[in-house]
Amino acid sequence: MSLFIGLMSGTSLDGVDGVLADLGPEPAQRGTIRVRAHRHRAFDDDLRNRLLRLNSVGDDELHQAALAANALMRHYAAVVDQLLRDSGLAAAQVRAIGAHGQTVRHRPLEFDGTGYTLQLMNGALLAEACGIDVVCDLRSRDVAAGGQGAPLVPALHAALFASPDEDTAVLNLGGIGNLTLLPAQGPVRGFDCGPGNALMDLWCRRHLGTDYDEGGRWAASGHVDPLLLQRLLDEPFLRRSPPKSTGRDLFNAAWLERALQGLPQATAPSDVQATLAEFSARAAADALQAHAPGTRRLLVCGGGAFNAHLMQRLTALLPATKVQSTSEGGVPPEQVEALAFAWLAWAFVHRQPGNLATVTGARGPRVLGALYPAA
């Protein structure tokens, strides 16, 4: 057995997903990866709000970030404990944990030519709590090598879902949407393509008091506002050539407020939600048609895969492409990203590159991460 744990908390700020996986002797080969346990732990409102505040400039940020990282690690440790209980394993049987941390700023290549990406983590605290080696800070080395530091999941997507018979793509719809292009022949490519669920979730919290639009039913009850949709689609990021990545640094409440300015006061909140859903679907569909128009299969993962309205809109916008959940490819959509960070921990342990330069734009392949050994 080659057992690794992957922990992921993304820009959706819904909580932590963790998987315990047997990656086999060579996880780049199809069929050698098996998820033995999966757990999700939701963030409480206090931690979610603290993390959200840290996505923008505020008071006493260093202090607040350090304490939020500690609180986040307690959620991570609880997920690890439950994974071990579910699988009947001891900590000593797990080779390492690959932990993403919580992205609060992502500005690669900006300001000084290098930029930065910041994920809240306390790897030392997590290693102390779990008694397992922790591999974290998995994006910084790619940024140091001139890359975007994101997305990092395309290498795993290739191992899980690539086909020699047809061009395939994988769309992760978390807080931010990212697209992986898997041609039958040629290099793997990938990039962030738009806002995913971030704006829709923000609007739901503001008007419904819920964390998300379950099944996309609220969006389906509204009507797309053509003026607002065009304003959203005019965002310059969408027209930038890959490699590119983004986050809440761009797609946030202030960005949305600017787009809403000047709309008729009678505009229904449900119509705004419908338009935000259409925006996420259009951004992804337009990116796929621009960069891989021959794609015949699109596999969707992340929370957006459970949004029936969003999946229907993707299907309508891509009539020549079969749109499916990654469950059809053998991995439930809520497990894919956490599994990627288990794979990145495997790559670090074996001193294998974790990035794809064709995706991130780095100067070459790099071993990613920093190690906090178990006590």
Secondary structure, DSSP 4 states (H G I P E B T S, - for coil): --EEEEEE--TT-SEEEEEEEE--S-TTSTT--EEEEEEEEEPPHHHHHHHHHTTS--TTHHHHHHHHHHHHHHHHHHHHHHHHHHHT--GGG--EEEE--EEEEEEET-TTTTEEEEEE--HHHHHHHH-S-EEE--SHHHHHTTS-----THHHHHHHH--SSS-EEEEEESSSEEEEEE-SSS--EEEEEE-TTHHHHHHHHHHTSSSS-GGGHHHHHS---HHHHHHHHT-GGGGSPSS----TTTSSHHHHHHHHTTS-TT--HHHHHHHHHHHHHHHHHHHHHHH-TT--EEEEESGGGG-HHHHHHHHHH-TTSEEEEGGGGTS-TTTHHHHHHHHHHHHHHTT-----HHHH--SS-----EEE---
